[in-house]
Amino acid sequence: MHTRHYPHTSVPPEVLHKWLSALLCALHSIYFLLNMLLIQKLDLGFIQFCAALFAGYCFYASLKKQDRPWHRYALMAILTINILLSASMMDLVAGSIFWSLALPIWYYSLFGLKKGFYFSAVVMAVSAAILFTRADTNLFMPYRTLFNFTLVYISIWLVCHIYEVQRQKISSFLHSLALQDALTGVCNRHALKTDLALIQKQFTHIHMLLIDIDRFKNINDKFGHDIGDTVLLAVANILSKTTEVKEVYRLGGEEFIVLLKDLDHQKAREEAEKIRQAVEQEIFQSHKEDIKLTVSIGISSLQPEQEFNDFLRAADEKLYQAKREGRNKVCF
Ligand SMILES: Nc1nc2c(ncn2[C@@H]2O[C@H](COP(=O)(O)OP(=O)(O)OP(=O)(O)O)[C@@H](O)[C@H]2O)c(=O)[nH]1
């Protein structure tokens, strides 16, 4: 199964990156001026200047929609090095180390759970080491300062972690609601459209099998709607098991779609025939009696630049040809 790209359920990393790079450009510029004009730390000032330039470039690239994932990593790496370097070079009373408390928030928001966790852990270890080795004046007691700093850092880190875990859970729940058919668990029509747009970019030979259960109304009428539902679920399972490529969708009612990638016409027809036979041979159980079913299948082959609706219509025409010719048939 290919990877679907879902919309983000909170602020998307690209948007966050854009405004974060603007903020960092402003902050680095302020620190550049402070270092150069007020405290004459030329080396730090130079680093701040380069960081401000890069953050400005990232903001510009984001505005032009030309930002790349490596921009985020570079931006955060520069910021992290900057903070840790300032903390180790400047007097502790200047408080540069406090900036490292903000890093877990940015790491989790930009890079997600796993990387957020590891990056935060590394920064905590390095910050604590700097604090411990530098807390040597009367103003800072090594253990007490380190103890408080570490606890504050861990509290912020923990909140970020819990928030991100929850966000991911809610996100996958919402996606399953939006893209899965509630009854059968296979993908729904919305997922079909999204997937087809992606598959279309990657594969040249794409076939759609439109599968309709024959005389399904009789099942509902004779055995009841609940048994009808069970039969739909069983058919969905057969489709998922029978096709090697597991792109199975429920279009609605008793209609299903299987998308086949990278198969020629002959192979697509063979796959459809396999499905038809698998359903025909299955015995569906009900409390009254065993149920035998058949399906009719229409196949269409995706033409270059063809729209989704036309692709579907072509399969639909073939499906109705199969129905007209007596059902339990594959038409291409
Ligand atoms: N149990 C159940 N029935 C459904 C569901 N969705 C649609 N149906 C029923 O599916 C039946 C479809 O019937 P028709 O469109 O007349 O087609 P058919 O009886 O399968 O006949 P042909 O397609 O011509 O072979 C209707 O009775 C719908 O009520 C569902 O989610 N559950």
The ligand as an SDF file (V2000), in Angstrom:
LIG
                    3D

 32 34  0  0  0  0  0  0  0  0999 V2000
  -27.7990   -4.5800    4.2210 N   0  0  0  0  0  0  0  0  0  0  0  0
  -27.4590   -3.5100    3.5220 C   0  0  0  0  0  0  0  0  0  0  0  0
  -28.0770   -3.2770    2.3370 N   0  0  0  0  0  0  0  0  0  0  0  0
  -27.7110   -2.1910    1.6240 C   0  0  0  0  0  0  0  0  0  0  0  0
  -26.7180   -1.3010    2.0640 C   0  0  0  0  0  0  0  0  0  0  0  0
  -26.5740   -0.3200    1.1250 N   0  0  0  0  0  0  0  0  0  0  0  0
  -27.4600   -0.5890    0.1510 C   0  0  0  0  0  0  0  0  0  0  0  0
  -28.1400   -1.7310    0.4210 N   0  0  0  0  0  0  0  0  0  0  0  0
  -29.1810   -2.4190   -0.3560 C   0  0  0  0  0  0  0  0  0  0  0  0
  -28.6170   -2.9250   -1.5460 O   0  0  0  0  0  0  0  0  0  0  0  0
  -29.6990   -3.1580   -2.4350 C   0  0  0  0  0  0  0  0  0  0  0  0
  -29.2680   -2.8440   -3.8380 C   0  0  0  0  0  0  0  0  0  0  0  0
  -30.2720   -3.2470   -4.6870 O   0  0  0  0  0  0  0  0  0  0  0  0
  -30.3500   -2.9400   -6.2280 P   0  0  0  0  0  0  0  0  0  0  0  0
  -29.5860   -1.6530   -6.5200 O   0  0  0  0  0  0  0  0  0  0  0  0
  -31.7820   -2.9790   -6.6430 O   0  0  0  0  0  0  0  0  0  0  0  0
  -29.5260   -4.0430   -6.9190 O   0  0  0  0  0  0  0  0  0  0  0  0
  -29.5160   -5.6300   -6.7590 P   0  0  0  0  0  0  0  0  0  0  0  0
  -30.6730   -6.1620   -6.0030 O   0  0  0  0  0  0  0  0  0  0  0  0
  -28.1700   -5.9820   -6.2100 O   0  0  0  0  0  0  0  0  0  0  0  0
  -29.6550   -6.1040   -8.2400 O   0  0  0  0  0  0  0  0  0  0  0  0
  -28.6160   -6.0000   -9.4180 P   0  0  0  0  0  0  0  0  0  0  0  0
  -27.5600   -5.0370   -9.0270 O   0  0  0  0  0  0  0  0  0  0  0  0
  -29.4110   -5.5180  -10.5910 O   0  0  0  0  0  0  0  0  0  0  0  0
  -28.0800   -7.3680   -9.6140 O   0  0  0  0  0  0  0  0  0  0  0  0
  -30.8910   -2.3210   -1.9360 C   0  0  0  0  0  0  0  0  0  0  0  0
  -31.8930   -3.1920   -1.4420 O   0  0  0  0  0  0  0  0  0  0  0  0
  -30.2820   -1.4950   -0.8100 C   0  0  0  0  0  0  0  0  0  0  0  0
  -31.2080   -1.2870    0.2300 O   0  0  0  0  0  0  0  0  0  0  0  0
  -26.0880   -1.5570    3.3280 C   0  0  0  0  0  0  0  0  0  0  0  0
  -25.2100   -0.8260    3.7930 O   0  0  0  0  0  0  0  0  0  0  0  0
  -26.4870   -2.6560    4.0020 N   0  0  0  0  0  0  0  0  0  0  0  0
  1  2  1  0
  2  3  2  0
  2 32  1  0
  3  4  1  0
  4  5  2  0
  4  8  1  0
  5  6  1  0
  5 30  1  0
  6  7  2  0
  7  8  1  0
  8  9  1  0
  9 10  1  0
  9 28  1  0
 10 11  1  0
 11 12  1  0
 11 26  1  0
 12 13  1  0
 13 14  1  0
 14 15  2  0
 14 16  1  0
 14 17  1  0
 17 18  1  0
 18 19  2  0
 18 20  1  0
 18 21  1  0
 21 22  1  0
 22 23  2  0
 22 24  1  0
 22 25  1  0
 26 27  1  0
 26 28  1  0
 28 29  1  0
 30 31  2  0
 30 32  1  0
M  END
$$$$
